[in-house]
């Protein structure tokens, strides 16, 4: 999987978590920043400090519950930070082939 595909997958999963667990129409801030050591950081901030993501194993046949597992599988690392007006869920991805220098993150 190209790094741009991984970024889009993680963005989709983190935004879907906000919609499903905080609510549709919730205002979010999405930031993508190049980091040192060849990584790119994706951060999704929402205003609800009470609803934190939990990595869990989805039951066989379940239609949900795999999102953070996918993020964990493709990210170098991920986590959650409490802020003054909500929380930020973030992940860092390698900017490898087709990554930030190749322009794939913007497509």
C-alpha atoms as one frame of an Amber mdcrd trajectory, in Angstrom:
protein
   0.000   0.000   0.000   1.395   3.419  -0.908   1.834   5.926   1.894  -0.887
   8.170   0.394  -3.340   5.262   0.515  -2.437   4.664   4.153  -3.024   8.334
   4.956  -6.450   8.280   3.305  -7.354   5.028   5.115  -6.384   6.469   8.510
  -8.181   9.759   7.835 -11.322   7.866   6.867 -11.207   5.684   9.976 -10.533
   8.536  12.420 -13.249  10.734  10.904 -15.712   7.831  10.881 -15.052   7.337
  14.612 -16.024  10.958  15.275 -19.251  10.585  13.272 -20.209   7.279  14.900
 -19.204   7.983  18.489 -19.495  11.749  18.906 -22.159  12.551  16.331 -22.816
  13.556  12.761 -22.174  17.235  12.155 -19.554  17.460  14.911 -16.984  20.102
  13.997 -13.488  18.677  13.573 -10.061  19.938  12.701  -7.878  17.747  10.498
  -4.154  18.446  10.290  -1.532  16.683   8.180   2.066  17.660   8.894   5.412
  16.396   7.693   7.564  15.337  10.605  11.226  14.660  11.105  12.546  11.140
  10.467  10.434  10.674   7.322   6.997  10.485   8.919   3.727  12.301   8.348
   1.361  13.011  11.238  -2.409  12.977  10.798  -4.360  14.559  13.659  -8.159
  14.733  14.031  -9.459  16.991  16.804 -13.066  16.997  18.020 -14.741  18.891
  20.881 -15.826  15.924  23.037 -13.226  15.067  25.698 -15.371  12.242  27.124
 -15.473   9.854  24.155 -12.018   8.283  23.731 -11.203   5.672  21.094 -10.565
   2.148  22.300  -8.661  -0.467  20.328 -10.729  -3.641  20.405 -11.086  -6.869
  18.513 -14.209  -7.049  16.374 -16.410 -10.107  16.676 -16.672 -12.419  13.671
 -19.302 -11.048  11.329 -19.418  -7.644  13.030 -19.853  -4.697  10.675 -17.807
  -2.331  12.809 -15.012  -2.324  15.351 -11.995  -2.696  13.070 -11.085   0.940
  12.420  -8.428   1.467  15.054  -7.026  -1.969  14.291  -6.477  -0.813  10.713
  -4.878   2.412  11.942  -2.601   0.445  14.252  -1.658  -1.937  11.432  -0.498
   0.776   9.008   0.741   3.517  11.370   4.165   3.742  12.956   2.339   4.769
  16.123  -0.910   6.419  17.205  -2.431   7.941  20.301  -4.854  10.381  21.907
  -4.125  13.746  23.505  -6.440  15.658  25.802  -6.703  19.341  24.917  -8.393
  22.316  26.543 -11.394  22.081  24.194 -11.593  18.390  23.321  -9.260  15.631
  22.227  -6.971  14.870  19.326  -6.555  11.387  17.904  -3.374  11.162  15.864
  -1.248   8.706  13.954   2.148   8.851  12.321   2.845   7.176   8.986   6.042
   6.575   7.055   6.392   8.963   4.120   7.850   6.208   1.924   7.360   5.551
  -1.771   4.760   7.869  -3.247   4.685   9.795   0.010   4.990  13.459   0.829
   7.906  14.072  -1.537   6.140  12.253  -4.375   2.902  14.184  -3.974   0.634
  11.208  -3.228  -0.519  12.668   0.089  -2.224  15.520  -1.723  -4.066  13.438
  -4.288
